[in-house]
Amino acid sequence: MPRATAPAAKADVLTITAGPGQRGVFTLATLKDLAHQTVTIFDHHTKANETFSGVPLMDLLAKLGVPHGEALHGKALTDYVVATGSDGYRSVVALAEIDPEFHPGMVLVADAMDGKPLGATGPFRLIVSEDKRPARSVRNLVSIELKAAE
């Protein structure tokens, strides 16, 4: 169950931890130079389609040495990420769901909605496109941590 606490100020940095010595710090400027993809989801809160642009999470994880594509097999299939927002809201996504060679959905670290910066829900937002409800979407995304199921 997601945990929410009192709202906190949004952070301008996204930290991704993929294991000992595998840590990346991303800003709007560093994401700007990476290849972006676009996905449209229906948000049940706003009752509207919303189009997000961002960097596929798998691309960011791959920069930290996380196995993907043909290399994602065996024990690595028990890995998952915990995405956390500045307000303490968290969601979990299996690594195989993030890899486009395993799952048709798109998992993005979005930095724009409908062609504009995210504003109050940003600067980063986790978007999971194949969800029937956007409950795993994390606004004001501040950290992503790769973990292994035991």
DSSP file with accessible surface (Angstrom, degrees, kcal/mol):
  #  RESIDUE AA STRUCTURE BP1 BP2  ACC     N-H-->O    O-->H-N    N-H-->O    O-->H-N    TCO  KAPPA ALPHA  PHI   PSI    X-CA   Y-CA   Z-CA
    1    1 A M              0   0  225      0, 0.0    90,-0.0     0, 0.0    89,-0.0   0.000 360.0 360.0 360.0 131.7    0.0    0.0    0.0
    2    2 A P        -     0   0   65      0, 0.0     2,-0.5     0, 0.0    87,-0.1  -0.273 360.0-139.0 -61.5 144.5    1.4    3.4   -0.9
    3    3 A R        -     0   0  137     85,-0.4     2,-0.4    87,-0.1    87,-0.1  -0.917  20.0-173.3-107.3 128.3    2.6    5.5    2.0
    4    4 A A        +     0   0   73     -2,-0.5     2,-0.2    85,-0.1    84,-0.2  -0.961   5.5 174.8-122.7 140.5    1.9    9.2    1.9
    5    5 A T        -     0   0   86     82,-2.3    84,-0.1    -2,-0.4     3,-0.1  -0.640  51.1 -46.6-124.8-172.8    3.1   11.8    4.3
    6    6 A A  S    S-     0   0   79     -2,-0.2    -1,-0.2     1,-0.1     0, 0.0  -0.270  75.5 -91.9 -58.1 140.9    2.8   15.6    4.5
    7    7 A P        -     0   0  122      0, 0.0     2,-0.3     0, 0.0    -1,-0.1  -0.261  45.6-160.2 -57.2 140.0    3.6   17.2    1.1
    8    8 A A        -     0   0   53     -3,-0.1    78,-0.1     1,-0.1    79,-0.1  -0.793  30.0 -84.3-116.5 163.9    7.2   18.2    0.7
    9    9 A A        -     0   0   90     -2,-0.3    -1,-0.1     1,-0.1     2,-0.0  -0.366  55.1-100.8 -64.2 145.5    8.8   20.7   -1.7
   10   10 A K        -     0   0   97      1,-0.1     2,-0.3     2,-0.0    -1,-0.1  -0.362  34.4-130.8 -69.0 149.6    9.6   19.2   -5.1
   11   11 A A        -     0   0   33    129,-0.2   113,-0.3   113,-0.1    75,-0.1  -0.747   5.6-150.2-100.4 149.4   13.1   18.2   -5.7
   12   12 A D  S    S+     0   0  107     -2,-0.3    16,-0.5   111,-0.1     2,-0.4   0.320  78.3  69.0 -98.1   7.8   15.0   19.2   -8.8
   13   13 A V        -     0   0   57     14,-0.1     2,-0.5    15,-0.1    14,-0.2  -0.978  62.8-155.5-131.0 138.9   17.2   16.0   -8.8
   14   14 A L  E     -A   26   0A   0     12,-2.9    12,-3.1    -2,-0.4     2,-0.5  -0.971  12.9-160.3-111.6 124.6   16.3   12.4   -9.4
   15   15 A T  E     -Ab  25 143A  29    127,-2.2   129,-2.2    -2,-0.5     2,-0.5  -0.916   4.4-168.3-107.3 127.8   18.6    9.8   -7.8
   16   16 A I  E     -Ab  24 144A   0      8,-3.0     8,-3.0    -2,-0.5     2,-0.5  -0.976   1.1-169.3-116.9 125.0   18.6    6.2   -9.2
   17   17 A T  E     +Ab  23 145A  45    127,-2.6   129,-3.1    -2,-0.5     6,-0.2  -0.962  15.0 168.3-115.7 125.3   20.4    3.5   -7.2
   18   18 A A  E     -     0   0A   8      4,-3.5     5,-0.1    -2,-0.5    -1,-0.1   0.262  64.1 -54.9-118.9   8.6   21.0    0.2   -8.9
   19   19 A G  E >  S-A   22   0A  24      3,-0.6     3,-2.6   128,-0.0    -1,-0.5  -0.792  91.3 -21.4 140.4 177.9   23.4   -1.4   -6.4
   20   20 A P  T 3  S+     0   0  134      0, 0.0     3,-0.0     0, 0.0    -3,-0.0  -0.323 134.4   1.8 -56.8 125.9   26.7   -0.7   -4.7
   21   21 A G  T 3  S+     0   0   89      1,-0.1     2,-0.6    -2,-0.0    -4,-0.0   0.533 106.7 107.5  75.1   4.7   28.6    1.8   -6.7
   22   22 A Q  E <   +A   19   0A  64     -3,-2.6    -4,-3.5     2,-0.0    -3,-0.6  -0.735  41.7 135.3-117.1  81.7   25.7    2.1   -9.2
   23   23 A R  E     -A   17   0A 160     -2,-0.6     2,-0.4    -6,-0.2    -6,-0.2  -0.992  29.3-171.5-133.0 132.3   24.2    5.5   -8.5
   24   24 A G  E     -A   16   0A   9     -8,-3.0    -8,-3.0    -2,-0.4     2,-0.5  -0.964   9.3-157.1-124.5 142.1   23.1    8.1  -11.0
   25   25 A V  E     -A   15   0A  73     -2,-0.4     2,-0.4   -10,-0.2   -10,-0.2  -0.985  17.4-171.4-118.6 124.1   21.9   11.6  -10.4
   26   26 A F  E     -A   14   0A  18    -12,-3.1   -12,-2.9    -2,-0.5     2,-0.2  -0.916   8.1-177.4-121.7 142.7   19.8   13.2  -13.1
   27   27 A T     >  -     0   0   48     -2,-0.4     4,-2.4   -14,-0.2     5,-0.2  -0.756  47.5 -96.0-123.2 173.7   18.5   16.7  -13.5
   28   28 A L  H  > S+     0   0   81    -16,-0.5     4,-2.0    -2,-0.2   -15,-0.1   0.902 126.0  53.7 -57.8 -37.9   16.2   18.3  -16.2
   29   29 A A  H  > S+     0   0   66      1,-0.2     4,-0.8     2,-0.2    -1,-0.2   0.902 109.2  46.3 -65.7 -41.0   19.4   19.4  -18.0
   30   30 A T  H  4 S+     0   0   63      1,-0.2     3,-0.4     2,-0.2    -1,-0.2   0.874 114.1  48.0 -72.7 -33.2   20.8   15.9  -18.1
   31   31 A L  H >< S+     0   0    0     -4,-2.4     3,-1.9     1,-0.2    -1,-0.2   0.843  99.7  68.8 -72.2 -31.5   17.5   14.3  -19.2
   32   32 A K  H 3< S+     0   0  159     -4,-2.0    -1,-0.2     1,-0.3    -2,-0.2   0.839  97.9  51.0 -55.6 -35.8   17.1   16.9  -21.9
   33   33 A D  T 3< S+     0   0  137     -4,-0.8    -1,-0.3    -3,-0.4     2,-0.2   0.504  96.2  88.3 -83.8  -3.5   20.0   15.5  -23.9
   34   34 A L  S <  S-     0   0   44     -3,-1.9     2,-0.1    -4,-0.2    -3,-0.0  -0.634  93.2 -87.6 -96.8 155.0   18.7   11.9  -23.8
   35   35 A A        -     0   0   75     -2,-0.2     2,-0.3     1,-0.1    -1,-0.1  -0.373  48.0-153.3 -61.7 129.4   16.3   10.3  -26.3
   36   36 A H        -     0   0   60     19,-0.2     2,-0.3    -4,-0.1    19,-0.2  -0.772  10.5-164.7-105.1 151.3   12.7   10.9  -25.4
   37   37 A Q  E     -E   54   0B  91     17,-2.9    17,-2.3    -2,-0.3     2,-0.4  -0.890  13.3-135.6-126.9 162.8    9.6    8.9  -26.1
   38   38 A T  E     +E   53   0B  91     -2,-0.3     2,-0.3    15,-0.2    15,-0.2  -0.938  20.8 175.3-123.8 142.2    6.0    9.9  -25.8
   39   39 A V  E     -E   52   0B  23     13,-2.4    13,-3.2    -2,-0.4     2,-0.5  -0.993  18.9-144.0-143.8 145.4    3.0    8.0  -24.4
   40   40 A T  E     +E   51   0B  74     -2,-0.3     2,-0.3    11,-0.3    11,-0.2  -0.949  21.7 177.3-112.3 131.3   -0.6    8.9  -23.8
   41   41 A I  E     -E   50   0B  15      9,-2.5     9,-3.0    -2,-0.5     2,-0.6  -0.911  30.7-119.6-127.2 157.2   -2.5    7.6  -20.8
   42   42 A F  E     -E   49   0B  87     -2,-0.3     2,-0.7     7,-0.2     7,-0.2  -0.874  25.1-151.9 -96.2 122.8   -6.0    8.2  -19.5
   43   43 A D  E  >> -E   48   0B   0      5,-2.6     4,-1.8    -2,-0.6     5,-1.2  -0.861   6.0-159.6 -98.7 116.5   -6.0    9.7  -16.0
   44   44 A H  T  45S+     0   0   79     -2,-0.7    -1,-0.1     1,-0.2     5,-0.0   0.731  91.0  57.2 -67.2 -22.5   -9.0    8.8  -14.0
   45   45 A H  T  45S+     0   0  152      1,-0.2    -1,-0.2     3,-0.1    -2,-0.0   0.930 118.8  28.7 -72.1 -46.1   -8.5   11.8  -11.7
   46   46 A T  T  45S-     0   0   72      2,-0.2    -2,-0.2    -3,-0.0    -1,-0.2   0.584  98.8-135.7 -90.0 -11.8   -8.6   14.4  -14.4
   47   47 A K  T  <5 +     0   0  151     -4,-1.8     2,-0.3     1,-0.2    -3,-0.2   0.861  69.9 101.0  58.3  38.6  -10.9   12.3  -16.6
   48   48 A A  E   <S-E   43   0B  41     -5,-1.2    -5,-2.6    -7,-0.0     2,-0.3  -0.983  79.6-102.2-148.2 156.1   -8.7   13.1  -19.6
   49   49 A N  E     -E   42   0B 110     -2,-0.3     2,-0.4    -7,-0.2    -7,-0.2  -0.629  37.1-164.2 -75.1 140.2   -6.0   11.7  -21.8
   50   50 A E  E     -E   41   0B  15     -9,-3.0    -9,-2.5    -2,-0.3     2,-0.6  -0.996   9.3-147.1-129.5 134.0   -2.6   13.1  -21.0
   51   51 A T  E     -E   40   0B  47     -2,-0.4    63,-3.8   -11,-0.2     2,-0.4  -0.903  18.1-169.1-106.4 120.1    0.5   12.9  -23.2
   52   52 A F  E     -EF  39 113B   0    -13,-3.2   -13,-2.4    -2,-0.6     2,-0.4  -0.846   8.8-160.5-110.4 146.3    3.8   12.6  -21.5
   53   53 A S  E     +EF  38 112B  31     59,-2.2    58,-2.4    -2,-0.4    59,-1.5  -0.970  33.6 117.7-122.3 137.7    7.3   12.8  -22.9
   54   54 A G  E     -EF  37 110B   0    -17,-2.3   -17,-2.9    -2,-0.4    56,-0.3  -0.980  60.5 -67.2-175.3-173.7   10.3   11.4  -21.1
   55   55 A V  E     - F   0 109B   1     54,-1.9    54,-2.8    -2,-0.3   -19,-0.2  -0.803  53.6-108.2 -96.9 130.1   13.2    9.1  -21.1
   56   56 A P  E >>  - F   0 108B  10      0, 0.0     4,-1.3     0, 0.0     3,-0.7  -0.357  23.3-133.2 -56.1 132.4   12.5    5.3  -20.9
   57   57 A L  H 3> S+     0   0    0     50,-2.8     4,-2.6     1,-0.2     5,-0.2   0.873 105.0  61.9 -57.7 -35.1   13.4    4.2  -17.4
   58   58 A M  H 3> S+     0   0    7     49,-0.5     4,-2.7    40,-0.4    -1,-0.2   0.885  99.5  55.1 -61.3 -34.9   15.3    1.2  -18.9
   59   59 A D  H <> S+     0   0   74     -3,-0.7     4,-1.4     2,-0.2    -1,-0.2   0.908 110.2  45.5 -63.3 -40.5   17.6    3.6  -20.7
   60   60 A L  H  X S+     0   0    0     -4,-1.3     4,-0.6    -3,-0.2    -2,-0.2   0.911 114.0  48.3 -69.9 -41.3   18.5    5.2  -17.4
   61   61 A L  H ><>S+     0   0    0     -4,-2.6     5,-1.9     1,-0.2     3,-1.4   0.896 106.9  56.9 -65.2 -38.8   19.0    1.9  -15.6
   62   62 A A  H ><5S+     0   0   30     -4,-2.7     3,-2.0     1,-0.3    -1,-0.2   0.868  98.1  61.4 -61.3 -34.3   21.1    0.6  -18.5
   63   63 A K  H 3<5S+     0   0  128     -4,-1.4    -1,-0.3     1,-0.3    -2,-0.2   0.752 104.3  50.8 -62.4 -22.0   23.5    3.6  -18.0
   64   64 A L  T <<5S-     0   0   27     -3,-1.4    -1,-0.3    -4,-0.6    -2,-0.2   0.261 127.0 -99.7 -99.5   9.6   24.1    2.1  -14.5
   65   65 A G  T < 5 +     0   0   54     -3,-2.0    -3,-0.2     1,-0.3    -2,-0.1   0.603  66.9 156.0  87.8  13.1   24.8   -1.4  -15.7
   66   66 A V      < -     0   0    4     -5,-1.9    -1,-0.3    -6,-0.1     6,-0.1  -0.554  48.7-109.5 -74.6 132.6   21.4   -3.0  -15.1
   67   67 A P        +     0   0   43      0, 0.0     2,-0.3     0, 0.0    -1,-0.1  -0.329  48.6 162.8 -64.2 143.2   20.9   -6.0  -17.4
   68   68 A H    >   +     0   0   89     -6,-0.1     3,-1.7    -3,-0.0     4,-0.1  -0.948  42.7   9.2-152.3 167.5   18.3   -5.5  -20.1
   69   69 A G  G >  S-     0   0    6     -2,-0.3     3,-1.6     1,-0.3    30,-0.0  -0.322 132.4  -2.3  60.7-133.7   17.3   -7.1  -23.4
   70   70 A E  G 3  S+     0   0  171      1,-0.3    -1,-0.3    -2,-0.0     0, 0.0   0.786 134.6  59.4 -59.8 -28.5   19.0  -10.5  -24.0
   71   71 A A  G <  S+     0   0   55     -3,-1.7     2,-1.1     1,-0.1    -1,-0.3   0.617  82.2  93.3 -79.3 -11.3   21.0  -10.0  -20.8
   72   72 A L    <   +     0   0    4     -3,-1.6     2,-0.3    -4,-0.1    -1,-0.1  -0.721  61.1 104.2 -88.3 101.7   17.9   -9.9  -18.6
   73   73 A H    >   +     0   0  124     -2,-1.1     3,-1.3    -5,-0.0     4,-0.1  -0.953  57.9  18.3-161.0 174.8   17.3  -13.5  -17.5
   74   74 A G  G >  S+     0   0   51     -2,-0.3     3,-2.1     1,-0.3     4,-0.2  -0.220 124.4   2.1  59.3-135.3   17.6  -15.8  -14.4
   75   75 A K  G >  S+     0   0  154      1,-0.3     3,-2.3     2,-0.2    -1,-0.3   0.811 123.8  68.5 -57.5 -32.5   18.0  -14.1  -11.0
   76   76 A A  G X  S+     0   0   18     -3,-1.3     3,-1.8     1,-0.3    -1,-0.3   0.760  84.6  72.3 -62.3 -20.1   17.7  -10.6  -12.5
   77   77 A L  G <  S+     0   0   76     -3,-2.1    -1,-0.3     1,-0.3    19,-0.3   0.603  89.9  60.4 -72.5  -7.2   14.0  -11.4  -13.3
   78   78 A T  G <  S+     0   0   63     -3,-2.3    71,-1.8    -4,-0.2    -1,-0.3   0.425  84.7 108.4 -94.3   1.5   13.3  -11.1   -9.6
   79   79 A D  E <   +C  148   0A  25     -3,-1.8    16,-2.5    69,-0.2    17,-0.4  -0.444  42.7 171.8 -79.4 152.3   14.5   -7.5   -9.6
   80   80 A Y  E     -CD 147  94A  68     67,-2.6    67,-3.3    14,-0.3     2,-0.4  -0.952  24.8-123.8-150.3 163.5   12.1   -4.6   -9.1
   81   81 A V  E     -CD 146  93A   0     12,-2.8    12,-1.9    -2,-0.3     2,-0.6  -0.904   7.6-149.9-114.7 147.3   12.3   -0.9   -8.6
   82   82 A V  E     -CD 145  92A  14     63,-2.2    63,-2.1    -2,-0.4     2,-0.5  -0.980  16.2-161.1-111.6 117.2   10.8    1.3   -5.9
   83   83 A A  E     -CD 144  91A   0      8,-2.8     8,-1.9    -2,-0.6     2,-0.4  -0.877   8.2-165.8-101.7 132.3    9.9    4.7   -7.1
   84   84 A T  E     -CD 143  90A  29     59,-2.8    58,-2.9    -2,-0.5    59,-1.7  -0.963   7.9-151.0-126.0 134.8    9.4    7.4   -4.5
   85   85 A G  E >   -C  141   0A   2      4,-2.8     3,-2.2    -2,-0.4    56,-0.2  -0.540  36.4-103.2 -94.2 166.9    7.9   10.9   -4.7
   86   86 A S  T 3  S+     0   0   23     54,-2.0    54,-0.1    53,-0.3   -77,-0.1   0.732 121.6  57.0 -64.9 -18.3    8.9   13.9   -2.6
   87   87 A D  T 3  S-     0   0   55     52,-0.3   -82,-2.3   -80,-0.1    -1,-0.3   0.390 123.2-102.5 -91.7   2.7    5.7   13.4   -0.5
   88   88 A G  S <  S+     0   0   20     -3,-2.2   -85,-0.4     1,-0.3    -2,-0.1   0.328  72.8 145.9  93.8  -7.3    6.6    9.8    0.4
   89   89 A Y        -     0   0   58    -87,-0.1    -4,-2.8    50,-0.1     2,-0.3  -0.426  27.6-172.9 -63.4 134.4    4.3    8.1   -2.2
   90   90 A R  E     -D   84   0A  93     -6,-0.2     2,-0.3    -2,-0.1    -6,-0.2  -0.964  15.1-178.4-132.1 151.5    5.9    4.9   -3.5
   91   91 A S  E     -D   83   0A  11     -8,-1.9    -8,-2.8    -2,-0.3     2,-0.4  -0.966  17.7-135.4-143.2 160.7    5.1    2.4   -6.1
   92   92 A V  E     -D   82   0A  75     -2,-0.3     2,-0.4   -10,-0.2   -10,-0.2  -0.938  16.7-179.2-120.5 138.1    6.8   -0.8   -7.3
   93   93 A V  E     -D   81   0A   1    -12,-1.9   -12,-2.8    -2,-0.4     2,-0.1  -0.997  29.3-121.1-136.2 129.5    7.5   -2.0  -10.9
   94   94 A A  E >>  -D   80   0A  38     -2,-0.4     4,-1.0   -14,-0.2     3,-0.7  -0.410  22.1-123.7 -66.3 144.5    9.1   -5.3  -11.8
   95   95 A L  H >> S+     0   0    0    -16,-2.5     4,-1.5     1,-0.3     3,-0.9   0.891 112.2  57.5 -57.8 -39.4   12.3   -4.9  -13.9
   96   96 A A  H 34 S+     0   0   24    -17,-0.4     6,-0.3     1,-0.3    -1,-0.3   0.841 102.4  55.2 -63.0 -30.4   10.8   -7.2  -16.6
   97   97 A E  H <4 S+     0   0   48     -3,-0.7    -1,-0.3     1,-0.2    -2,-0.2   0.770 107.1  51.1 -69.9 -25.4    7.9   -4.7  -16.9
   98   98 A I  H << S+     0   0    6     -4,-1.0   -40,-0.4    -3,-0.9     9,-0.3   0.790  92.5  84.9 -81.6 -28.6   10.4   -1.9  -17.5
   99   99 A D    >X  -     0   0    2     -4,-1.5     3,-2.1     1,-0.1     4,-1.9  -0.626  69.8-150.0 -81.0 118.9   12.3   -3.7  -20.3
  100  100 A P  T 34 S+     0   0   89      0, 0.0    -1,-0.1     0, 0.0    -4,-0.0   0.687  95.2  64.4 -65.0 -14.8   10.5   -3.2  -23.7
  101  101 A E  T 34 S+     0   0  129      1,-0.2    -5,-0.1     3,-0.0    -2,-0.0   0.622 113.8  32.5 -80.6 -11.3   11.8   -6.7  -24.9
  102  102 A F  T <4 S+     0   0   96     -3,-2.1    -1,-0.2    -6,-0.3    -5,-0.1   0.680 124.0  33.7-107.7 -33.0    9.6   -8.3  -22.2
  103  103 A H     <  -     0   0   50     -4,-1.9    -1,-0.3    -7,-0.2    -6,-0.0  -0.990  61.4-142.4-136.4 136.3    6.6   -6.0  -21.8
  104  104 A P  S    S+     0   0  111      0, 0.0    -1,-0.1     0, 0.0    -7,-0.0   0.690  75.6  94.2 -73.0 -17.5    4.7   -3.9  -24.4
  105  105 A G  S    S-     0   0    6     -6,-0.1     2,-0.5    -8,-0.1    -2,-0.2  -0.241  72.9-126.1 -72.7 163.7    4.1   -1.1  -21.9
  106  106 A M        -     0   0   43      2,-0.0    23,-2.9   -49,-0.0     2,-0.6  -0.935  14.2-164.1-112.2 131.6    6.3    2.0  -21.6
  107  107 A V  E     - G   0 128B   4     -2,-0.5   -50,-2.8    -9,-0.3   -49,-0.5  -0.971  23.4-179.9-115.2 111.5    7.8    3.1  -18.3
  108  108 A L  E     -FG  56 127B   0     19,-2.3    19,-2.4    -2,-0.6     2,-0.9  -0.853  38.8-141.1-114.0 149.0    9.0    6.6  -18.6
  109  109 A V  E     -FG  55 126B   0    -54,-2.8   -54,-1.9    -2,-0.3    17,-0.2  -0.918  43.4-154.8 -97.8  97.0   10.7    9.2  -16.4
  110  110 A A  E     +FG  54 125B   0     15,-3.2    15,-1.7    -2,-0.9   -56,-0.3  -0.532  32.8 172.6 -80.5 144.8    8.6   12.0  -17.8
  111  111 A D  E     +     0   0B  23    -58,-2.4     7,-0.7     1,-0.2     2,-0.3   0.299  68.9  40.4-127.5   3.6    9.7   15.6  -17.8
  112  112 A A  E     -FH  53 117B  16    -59,-1.5   -59,-2.2     5,-0.2     2,-0.4  -0.998  56.1-161.5-152.0 147.8    6.8   17.1  -19.8
  113  113 A M  E >  S-FH  52 116B  52      3,-2.8     3,-1.9    -2,-0.3   -61,-0.2  -0.999  83.3  -9.0-130.3 129.3    3.1   16.7  -20.2
  114  114 A D  T 3  S-     0   0   86    -63,-3.8   -62,-0.1    -2,-0.4    -1,-0.1   0.861 131.4 -54.6  52.3  38.2    1.3   17.9  -23.3
  115  115 A G  T 3  S+     0   0   76    -64,-0.3    -1,-0.3     1,-0.2   -63,-0.1   0.509 120.1  96.8  80.4   5.7    4.5   19.6  -24.5
  116  116 A K  E <  S-H  113   0B 144     -3,-1.9    -3,-2.8     1,-0.1    -1,-0.2  -0.901  84.2 -87.8-125.6 155.2    5.0   21.6  -21.3
  117  117 A P  E     -H  112   0B 110      0, 0.0    -5,-0.2     0, 0.0    -1,-0.1  -0.190  45.2-110.8 -54.7 153.7    7.1   21.2  -18.2
  118  118 A L    >   -     0   0   17     -7,-0.7     3,-1.4     5,-0.3     2,-0.2   0.699  46.4-174.3 -66.0 -22.3    5.3   19.2  -15.5
  119  119 A G  G >   +     0   0   38      1,-0.3     3,-1.9     2,-0.2    -1,-0.2  -0.405  67.8   9.1  66.9-126.6    4.9   22.2  -13.1
  120  120 A A  G 3  S+     0   0   94      1,-0.3    -1,-0.3    -2,-0.2    -2,-0.1   0.690 133.5  50.8 -65.8 -19.2    3.5   21.3   -9.7
  121  121 A T  G <  S-     0   0   37     -3,-1.4    19,-2.2    18,-0.1    20,-0.3   0.246 116.3 -35.3-101.1  15.0    3.7   17.5  -10.4
  122  122 A G    <   -     0   0    0     -3,-1.9  -111,-0.1    17,-0.2   -11,-0.1  -0.444   7.6-146.5-129.2-164.7    7.3   17.6  -11.4
  123  123 A P  S    S+     0   0    8      0, 0.0     2,-0.3     0, 0.0    -5,-0.3  -0.963 117.3  17.2 -82.9 -12.1   10.0   18.1  -12.5
  124  124 A F        -     0   0    0   -113,-0.3    17,-2.3    17,-0.2    16,-0.4  -0.931  63.0-179.0-124.4 149.1    9.9   14.3  -12.9
  125  125 A R  E     -G  110   0B   4    -15,-1.7   -15,-3.2    -2,-0.3     2,-0.5  -0.987  25.2-130.7-145.8 132.7    7.1   11.8  -12.9
  126  126 A L  E     -GI 109 138B   0     12,-2.0    12,-1.1    -2,-0.3     2,-0.4  -0.721  27.4-168.8 -80.9 129.8    7.1    8.1  -13.3
  127  127 A I  E     -G  108   0B   0    -19,-2.4   -19,-2.3    -2,-0.5     2,-0.5  -0.985  13.5-170.0-123.2 129.3    4.6    6.9  -16.0
  128  128 A V  E >   -G  107   0B   9     -2,-0.4     3,-0.9   -21,-0.2   -21,-0.2  -0.954   9.2-165.3-118.7 108.0    3.6    3.3  -16.5
  129  129 A S  T 3  S+     0   0   23    -23,-2.9    -1,-0.1    -2,-0.5   -22,-0.1   0.745  76.5  55.2 -74.1 -28.3    1.6    3.2  -19.7
  130  130 A E  T 3  S+     0   0  108    -24,-0.2    -1,-0.2   -89,-0.1     2,-0.2   0.474  78.4 112.8 -88.9   1.9   -0.1   -0.2  -19.6
  131  131 A D    <   -     0   0   42     -3,-0.9    -3,-0.0     1,-0.1     0, 0.0  -0.520  64.3-142.5 -72.8 139.4   -1.8    0.3  -16.3
  132  132 A K  S    S+     0   0  193     -2,-0.2    -1,-0.1     1,-0.2   -90,-0.1   0.794  95.7  28.5 -70.5 -29.7   -5.6    0.5  -16.4
  133  133 A R  S >  S-     0   0  166    -90,-0.1     2,-1.0   -89,-0.0     3,-0.5  -0.986  87.1-125.4-125.0 144.3   -5.4    3.1  -13.7
  134  134 A P  G >   +     0   0   20      0, 0.0     3,-1.5     0, 0.0   -91,-0.0  -0.010  67.5 128.3 -82.3  39.9   -2.4    5.4  -13.3
  135  135 A A  G 3   +     0   0   42     -2,-1.0    -3,-0.0     1,-0.3     0, 0.0   0.759  68.7  55.0 -68.8 -23.4   -1.9    4.4   -9.6
  136  136 A R  G <  S+     0   0   51     -3,-0.5    -1,-0.3    -8,-0.2     2,-0.3   0.468  81.4 111.9 -88.9   1.1    1.8    3.5  -10.1
  137  137 A S    <   -     0   0    6     -3,-1.5     2,-0.6    -9,-0.1   -10,-0.2  -0.557  57.3-155.4 -69.3 133.7    2.4    6.9  -11.5
  138  138 A V  B >   -I  126   0B   0    -12,-1.1   -12,-2.0    -2,-0.3     3,-0.5  -0.956   2.2-152.9-119.8 115.0    4.6    8.9   -9.0
  139  139 A R  T 3  S+     0   0   86     -2,-0.6   -52,-0.3     1,-0.2   -53,-0.3  -0.478  78.9  18.7 -80.5 156.8    4.5   12.6   -9.1
  140  140 A N  T 3  S-     0   0   29    -19,-2.2   -54,-2.0   -16,-0.4    -1,-0.2   0.917  88.7-157.8  47.4  49.0    7.4   14.7   -8.0
  141  141 A L  E <   + C   0  85A   0    -17,-2.3   -56,-0.3    -3,-0.5   -17,-0.2  -0.367  27.3 163.9 -61.2 125.1    9.7   11.7   -8.5
  142  142 A V  E     +     0   0A  31    -58,-2.9  -127,-2.2     1,-0.3     2,-0.3   0.617  57.5  18.9-118.1 -24.4   12.8   12.0   -6.4
  143  143 A S  E     -bC  15  84A  39    -59,-1.7   -59,-2.8  -129,-0.2     2,-0.4  -1.000  45.3-168.9-152.3 151.6   14.3    8.5   -6.2
  144  144 A I  E     -bC  16  83A   1   -129,-2.2  -127,-2.6    -2,-0.3     2,-0.5  -0.993  15.1-169.9-135.1 128.6   14.3    5.1   -7.9
  145  145 A E  E     -bC  17  82A  87    -63,-2.1   -63,-2.2    -2,-0.4     2,-0.4  -0.982  15.3-141.4-126.8 125.7   16.0    2.1   -6.2
  146  146 A L  E     + C   0  81A  24   -129,-3.1     2,-0.3    -2,-0.5   -65,-0.2  -0.706  30.3 172.7 -82.8 130.9   16.6   -1.3   -7.8
  147  147 A K  E     - C   0  80A  78    -67,-3.3   -67,-2.6    -2,-0.4     2,-0.4  -0.888  26.3-127.9-134.0 165.7   16.0   -4.2   -5.4
  148  148 A A  E     - C   0  79A  37     -2,-0.3   -69,-0.2   -69,-0.2     2,-0.2  -0.946  22.6-122.7-117.9 135.7   15.9   -8.0   -5.6
  149  149 A A              0   0   51    -71,-1.8   -71,-0.1    -2,-0.4   -70,-0.0  -0.494 360.0 360.0 -70.0 145.3   13.1  -10.1   -4.3
  150  150 A E              0   0  235     -2,-0.2    -1,-0.1   -72,-0.0     0, 0.0  -0.706 360.0 360.0-111.4 360.0   14.4  -12.7   -1.8
